[in-house]
Amino acid sequence: MKTPCQRIESSIIKKFRKEIWRPFVRGMQEFQMVKAGDRVAVCISGGKDSMLLAKCMQEILRHGNVEFELKFLVMDPGYHPDNRRMIEENARLMEIPIEIMESDIFDAVVDVEDNPCYLCARMRRGFLYANAKRLGCNKIALGHHFNDVVETTLMGILYGGQFNTMMPKLHSTNFPGMELIRPLYYVREEDILAWKDYNGLRFLQCACRFTEQIAKERAAAGDAANAADIVHTSKRQEVKELIAALKRTNPSVENNILKSAENVNLDICLGYVSGGVRHHFMDRYETGSGT
């Protein structure tokens, strides 16, 4: 008789082998995310993505051929007690040995009017790097998935006027010797949701005080329908809906967006930035080297 945790683990390897396990392993191998001797801090927010990431990392350590270590970090930036309890209960159910780090980040950004989400994200990332390094880790793993990558790429074009993408791994500029890795790079959100529902799991969606306050205000104003889904108003959600609409006539649109980041032709670009230096096609055109 399998335990609940064993059933969850088995579903990743067997039931969702094609949808989750193989794309996860592909990303790990293609981008050489983990090497022998690494100590990786898996950063858990309590959402579906980071909890799945934790289980995938446990499984590849158990079944893979690379010797490395894992730490599972949960940063409590000031969660409501019910949200923290949910994280702890899921960790026990899934047998993930989490270490909870206390912080007051929510308090620090609650009164910030100009872009509090950006500040909160930066502070949380710095906190995780610092604590991972303190624990002797040389890498942190985040739960960004395929859809995050594609949406970020398109958001940069539509709202930022730039072409860039979410990279599978990065060297930290503020913490020398530390790297960030994204092992779910090729795993699609729809498959993560299917895995969650198959196992009857319930995770945090958004525990931010800022969105909680908006939800309360909407509920008080009688807008109960949207009170619990604040992300519906975000630019990322707009892009998500745009991609869904495009997929109805072009099922390959997501793959093509990501593939475009692998097929950048600098010979026919108006300009590009490399090493912090901006280049314009006219610089080469006047010398006869442009197209």
C-alpha positions in Angstrom: 0.0 0.0 0.0 1.6 3.3 -1.1 1.7 6.3 1.1 0.2 9.6 -0.2 3.7 10.8 -0.8 4.7 7.7 -2.7 1.6 8.1 -4.9 2.5 11.7 -5.6 6.1 10.7 -6.5 4.9 7.9 -8.7 2.5 10.1 -10.6 5.5 12.3 -11.6 7.6 9.4 -12.9 4.7 7.3 -14.4 1.4 9.1 -15.0 3.0 12.4 -16.0 6.2 11.0 -17.4 5.8 12.5 -20.9 4.3 15.8 -19.6 6.4 16.5 -16.6 9.3 14.1 -15.9 10.8 14.1 -19.4 10.7 17.9 -19.9 12.2 18.3 -16.5 15.0 15.9 -17.2 15.6 17.5 -20.6 16.0 21.0 -19.1 18.3 19.7 -16.4 20.5 17.9 -18.9 20.4 20.4 -21.8 21.5 23.3 -19.6 23.7 21.3 -17.3 21.9 22.8 -14.3 23.4 20.5 -11.6 26.9 19.2 -11.4 28.6 16.8 -9.0 29.3 18.4 -5.6 26.6 21.1 -6.0 24.5 22.1 -3.0 21.2 23.4 -4.3 18.7 25.5 -2.4 15.2 24.8 -3.7 13.2 27.9 -3.0 9.6 27.1 -2.1 6.9 29.8 -2.1 4.1 27.3 -1.4 2.6 27.4 -4.9 2.1 24.5 -7.2 5.2 25.2 -9.2 7.7 25.3 -6.4 6.2 22.3 -4.7 6.4 20.3 -7.9 10.0 21.5 -8.4 10.9 20.2 -4.9 9.5 16.7 -5.7 11.2 16.6 -9.1 14.6 17.6 -7.5 14.1 14.9 -4.9 13.4 12.3 -7.6 16.3 13.2 -9.8 18.6 13.0 -6.9 17.2 9.6 -6.0 17.2 8.2 -9.5 19.9 10.2 -11.3 23.6 9.6 -11.6 24.9 13.0 -10.3 25.8 13.3 -6.7 24.6 16.6 -5.2 22.8 17.9 -2.1 19.5 19.6 -1.6 18.1 22.2 0.8 14.5 23.3 0.8 14.1 26.9 1.8 10.8 28.6 2.6 10.9 32.3 3.2 8.1 33.6 5.3 7.9 37.3 4.3 4.9 37.8 6.7 2.3 35.3 5.6 -1.1 35.0 7.1 -1.0 32.1 9.6 -3.4 30.1 7.4 -1.1 30.4 4.4 2.0 29.4 6.4 0.0 26.4 7.8 -0.9 25.3 4.3 2.8 25.3 3.3 3.8 23.3 6.3 1.0 20.8 5.9 1.8 20.2 2.2 5.5 19.8 3.0 4.7 17.1 5.6 2.3 15.4 3.1 4.9 15.4 0.3 7.8 14.6 2.7 9.8 17.7 1.8 12.1 18.7 4.7 11.7 22.5 4.5 13.6 25.1 6.5 11.5 28.2 7.1 13.3 31.6 7.2 11.5 34.5 8.9 11.6 38.0 7.3 9.6 41.2 7.4 9.5 42.0 3.7 5.8 42.4 3.5 6.0 45.0 6.3 8.9 46.8 4.4 7.0 47.2 1.2 3.4 47.6 2.4 3.5 51.4 2.2 5.5 51.6 -1.0 3.3 53.2 -3.6 5.7 53.0 -6.6 6.0 49.5 -7.9 5.8 47.5 -4.6 5.8 44.1 -6.4 9.1 44.8 -8.1 10.7 45.8 -4.8 9.2 42.9 -3.0 10.5 40.4 -5.6 14.0 41.9 -5.5 14.1 41.8 -1.7 12.8 38.2 -1.6 15.4 37.1 -4.2 18.2 38.7 -2.2 17.0 37.2 1.0 17.0 33.7 -0.6 20.5 34.1 -2.1 21.9 35.3 1.3 20.4 32.4 3.2 21.3 29.8 0.6 24.9 31.0 0.7 24.8 30.9 4.5 23.8 27.3 4.3 26.7 26.5 2.0 24.7 26.3 -1.2 26.1 27.4 -4.5 22.8 27.4 -6.5 19.2 28.3 -5.9 16.4 26.7 -7.9 13.2 28.5 -8.7 9.9 27.1 -10.0 9.5 29.2 -13.2 8.0 27.0 -16.0 7.7 27.0 -19.8 4.7 29.4 -19.8 6.6 31.9 -17.6 9.4 31.9 -20.1 7.2 32.4 -23.1 5.0 35.0 -21.5 8.1 37.0 -20.3 9.5 37.0 -23.8 6.3 38.3 -25.3 5.8 40.9 -22.5 9.3 42.3 -23.2 8.3 42.9 -26.8 4.8 44.3 -26.2 5.4 46.3 -23.0 9.1 46.8 -22.8 10.1 47.5 -26.3 12.9 44.9 -26.1 13.6 41.3 -27.1 14.9 39.1 -24.3 13.8 36.0 -22.5 13.9 34.3 -19.1 17.2 32.4 -19.1 17.4 28.8 -17.8 20.3 29.7 -15.5 22.2 32.8 -14.5 25.3 33.8 -12.5 24.4 36.1 -9.6 25.9 39.5 -9.9 25.5 40.4 -6.2 26.5 37.0 -4.7 29.7 35.8 -6.3 29.8 32.1 -6.8 26.1 31.7 -6.7 23.9 30.6 -9.6 20.1 30.6 -10.3 18.6 27.6 -12.1 15.1 27.0 -13.5 14.7 23.2 -13.8 11.0 23.4 -14.9 12.0 25.4 -18.0 10.3 23.0 -20.4 7.4 22.0 -18.2 4.0 23.5 -19.1 1.7 25.1 -16.6 -1.3 23.1 -17.9 0.5 19.9 -17.0 1.4 21.1 -13.6 -2.3 21.9 -13.0 -3.3 18.5 -14.3 -0.7 16.9 -11.9 -2.1 18.9 -9.0 -5.7 18.0 -9.7 -4.9 14.3 -10.3 -3.4 14.1 -6.8 -6.1 16.2 -5.2 -3.6 18.8 -4.0 -4.3 22.4 -2.9 -1.5 25.0 -2.9 -1.1 28.7 -2.3 -2.1 30.9 -5.2 -1.1 34.4 -4.1 -0.3 35.2 -0.5 0.8 38.8 -1.0 -0.7 41.4 1.4 -1.1 43.9 -1.5 -3.3 41.6 -3.5 -5.1 40.5 -0.3 -6.0 44.1 0.4 -7.3 44.6 -3.2 -9.4 41.5 -2.8 -10.9 42.9 0.4 -11.6 46.2 -1.2 -13.3 44.6 -4.2 -15.3 42.3 -2.0 -16.4 45.3 0.1 -17.4 47.1 -3.1 -19.6 44.1 -4.1 -17.2 42.9 -6.8 -17.0 39.4 -5.4 -16.5 37.7 -8.7 -13.0 39.2 -9.1 -12.1 39.6 -5.5 -10.2 36.3 -5.3 -8.4 36.5 -8.7 -6.2 39.7 -8.6 -3.8 38.4 -11.2 -6.6 38.8 -13.8 -5.7 42.5 -14.0 -2.0 42.0 -14.6 0.0 42.5 -17.8 1.1 38.9 -17.5 -2.5 37.7 -17.5 -3.2 39.8 -20.6 -0.4 38.1 -22.4 -1.5 34.7 -21.2 -4.9 35.4 -22.7 -3.4 36.7 -25.9 -1.3 33.5 -26.3 -4.4 31.3 -25.6 -6.3 33.2 -28.3 -3.4 32.8 -30.8 -3.2 29.1 -30.0 -6.7 28.5 -31.3 -5.5 29.1 -34.8 -1.8 28.3 -34.3 -1.2 25.5 -31.8 2.6 26.0 -32.2 2.6 29.6 -31.1 4.2 29.0 -27.7 7.0 26.8 -29.1 7.6 29.4 -31.8 8.0 32.3 -29.3 10.6 30.3 -27.3 12.3 29.1 -30.5 12.7 32.7 -31.7 15.0 33.3 -28.7 17.2 30.5 -30.1 17.2 31.9 -33.6 18.1 35.5 -33.3 19.8 36.7 -36.5 21.9 39.7 -35.7 22.6 40.3 -39.4 19.1 41.5 -39.9 18.4 43.2 -36.6 18.1 47.0 -36.3 20.2 46.8 -33.2 21.3 44.7 -30.3 23.1 45.0 -26.9 26.1 42.9 -26.1 28.2 43.2 -23.0 26.4 46.4 -22.1 27.3 48.0 -25.4 24.6 49.0 -27.9 25.1 48.2 -31.6 23.2 49.7 -34.5 22.9 48.1 -37.9 24.1 51.3 -39.5 27.5 50.9 -37.8 28.2 47.9 -40.0 26.2 49.0 -43.0 28.4 52.0 -43.6 31.5 49.7 -43.7 29.8 47.3 -46.1 29.5 44.5 -43.6 25.7 45.0 -43.1 23.0 43.2 -45.1 
